Amino acid sequence: MIQPQTCPICDKKMKSSKQEDQFPFCSKRCREVDLYRWSNGNYVIERNLSPEEAAMMESMENGEIPPDMLD
């Protein structure tokens, strides 16, 4: 049997298509909680940077624009 979609924040079962504008969340509140968690640094995507990516990040942190972004 197919399980109903649940909200990733509060685990409430999603109702009908009335909530499509908030998908995959059940409410505006849950959507904003998720956004806050991302902006606060609670969620991260971790991976090792290549030497080129590390150099680009360092130059951006120093306020420089990497040459390849000027094109």
PEVENFEN-V204554 format. One record per residue. N is the residue number from 1. RES is the residue in three letters. NEAR is the number of other C-alpha atoms within 10 Angstrom. Layout:
n:N res:RES near:NEAR
n:N res:RES near:NEAR
This chain:
n:1 res:MET near:3
n:2 res:ILE near:4
n:3 res:GLN near:6
n:4 res:PRO near:10
n:5 res:GLN near:15
n:6 res:THR near:16
n:7 res:CYS near:18
n:8 res:PRO near:14
n:9 res:ILE near:15
n:10 res:CYS near:12
n:11 res:ASP near:11
n:12 res:LYS near:14
n:13 res:LYS near:14
n:14 res:MET near:18
n:15 res:LYS near:12
n:16 res:SER near:7
n:17 res:SER near:9
n:18 res:LYS near:10
n:19 res:GLN near:14
n:20 res:GLU near:13
n:21 res:ASP near:11
n:22 res:GLN near:15
n:23 res:PHE near:16
n:24 res:PRO near:16
n:25 res:PHE near:25
n:26 res:CYS near:24
n:27 res:SER near:19
n:28 res:LYS near:13
n:29 res:ARG near:12
n:30 res:CYS near:17
n:31 res:ARG near:17
n:32 res:GLU near:12
n:33 res:VAL near:15
n:34 res:ASP near:17
n:35 res:LEU near:12
n:36 res:TYR near:13
n:37 res:ARG near:12
n:38 res:TRP near:12
n:39 res:SER near:11
n:40 res:ASN near:9
n:41 res:GLY near:8
n:42 res:ASN near:9
n:43 res:TYR near:12
n:44 res:VAL near:9
n:45 res:ILE near:4
n:46 res:GLU near:6
n:47 res:ARG near:6
n:48 res:ASN near:7
n:49 res:LEU near:10
n:50 res:SER near:9
n:51 res:PRO near:9
n:52 res:GLU near:9
n:53 res:GLU near:11
n:54 res:ALA near:12
n:55 res:ALA near:13
n:56 res:MET near:18
n:57 res:MET near:16
n:58 res:GLU near:13
n:59 res:SER near:13
n:60 res:MET near:12
n:61 res:GLU near:10
n:62 res:ASN near:9
n:63 res:GLY near:9
n:64 res:GLU near:11
n:65 res:ILE near:13
n:66 res:PRO near:14
n:67 res:PRO near:8
n:68 res:ASP near:7
n:69 res:MET near:7
n:70 res:LEU near:6
n:71 res:ASP near:5
